[in-house]
Amino acid sequence: MAAEIERKFLVKEGWRPQANGVCIAQGYLSTVPERTVRVRIKGEKGYLTVKGRNAGIRRAEYEYEIPLADAEAMLALCEQPLIEKRRYLVPYEGYTWEVDVFAGANEGLVVAEIELPAEDAAFIKPDWVGAEVSGDARYYNASLIRHPYRDWK
């Protein structure tokens, strides 16, 4: 079984990308806790991803590249609003951090994720990484379509 082991953190104010990022548009065909089904356009490629229920920082994940035209058509079927963000890859101390700068309904939110080989894997946080939000469902992309960041008080 394919598994994703991921930790998520807020990014401290003042962080600036050192390279070009890639635009991502994604939507959800299913957001029930037992499984999410995501459609994503990342750059010029389409993807379909199925994820299982979170068990701590681990969950099942299956991702497949699909034709771009299919991804565009599927996004029209997704719950709204779509997630819009720019992703930056930041190498640091043996890992690549994915920093997502959200736009649209989630503008102002910036998070960093690190995928790990094991749940207890050691890693060093860059100084621009802030509080961990791995277990906070508000920060799940599937939650951000129902409760966008701009509406948080």
N, C-alpha and C positions, 0 to 999 in steps of 0.2 A: 504494500500500500504506500502510495506517495504521501509524505507528511511535510507540513510546514511548521517550523519552530521559529517563532518570530517574537521579538520584543519591540515595543513602540514607546517613543519618548517625545515630549514636546521639544521644540527647538527654541533656544533662547533668542530674545529680540536682538537684532543687530547682525545675525548670521547672513552672509552673502555668498551666493554660489560662485565657484571658481571656474566653472565650465558651463557649456550649454546644456540645458535640460531637454527633455522630450515631453511633448504635450500628450496628455492622457484624457480620454473621455470614457466614462464607464457608467453602466447602468445595471440594474438587478432585475432578473426575471423571477427570482424567489429570494426572500429574505427571512424565511422562518429559521429559528435557531438551529434546527437539526441539519439544515443545508442551505447554503446560499448558492445561487447560480448567477454568475456575473458575465457580462459582455463588455469587452474593452477594446478600444482602438488606442494603440500606443504607437505614435508616429504614423507610419503608413501600413501597419499590420493589425489584424484583428485577432482576438483571442476569446475563447469561451472557457470559463473556469468554474468548477464545482468545488465547494469547500464544505467540510463537515462541521459539526459542533465543536466549539473550543473546549479543550481539556487543559486548562492552565494556558500555557503559551504554545501548545501543540494542537494541531488539527489536521485532518485529512485534506489533501488538496490535489486536484487533477486539472491541469491546464492544457489546452489544445489550441494551436494556431488554426484560424479559420479564414476563409476568403474575406477580404476587406469589405466587399459589397454585402456579404452576409452579415458582418458585424454592424455595418451601417443600418441595415434593415432591422436587425434585432434590437438595436438601441431605441428604435421608434416604439418597440413593444414594452420597453422597460418602465418601471416606476419612475416618477419624476420628483424632483429635478435630477438630472444626471450629475454625476460627480465630475468636476472639471479640475484638473491640476497639472502642474508641471513637475516632473520628477528629475532630480539630480542625483547622480551616483558619486559618492564621496568615499574614496579608499582611505582607511585609517587603521593602522596597527593590525594588519592581516585580514580585515573584514571590509566589505563594501557596504556603507550605509546608504539607504535610499531616503532621500529627503523630498517630501512632497509639499509643494507650496500650492495651496488650494485657491481656486478662483470661484466665480459665480456665487451661488448661495452659501458657500463655505469660505469665502474670501477672508483672509486674516489668520486662518489656521495653517500652521506649519508643523509637520511632524517628521520624525526620523525613525526609520525601522531598520532593524538588523536581523538577518536570518542566521540562525545558529545551527551547528551540526548536532548539538545535544542540548537538552534543557538546562543542564548545569555547566555549559561551556563558559569559560572565563573570557572576558573581553574588557577592553579599556574604552571608556566613554570619552569622546572628544569634549573639549571645554565648552563647545556651543550646544551640547546636549543637556536638556533640563530634566524635568520631572518625568518619571515613568508613568505611562498610561495604558500599559499592556492589558490590564484587566478591566479597564473602564469602557464599557460598551458604548458610551457616547461617542468615542473616537473611532469606532468601527465604521468603515466606509458605508456599509449597509445601513447603519443607524443614521448617518449624516444625510441620507435622502429624506428621512422622515422628520428629523430634527436638525436642520442645517445650523451650522456654527453661528451664522448671523442672528439667529433667533435666541441664542443662549443669553441668559441674564444672570 
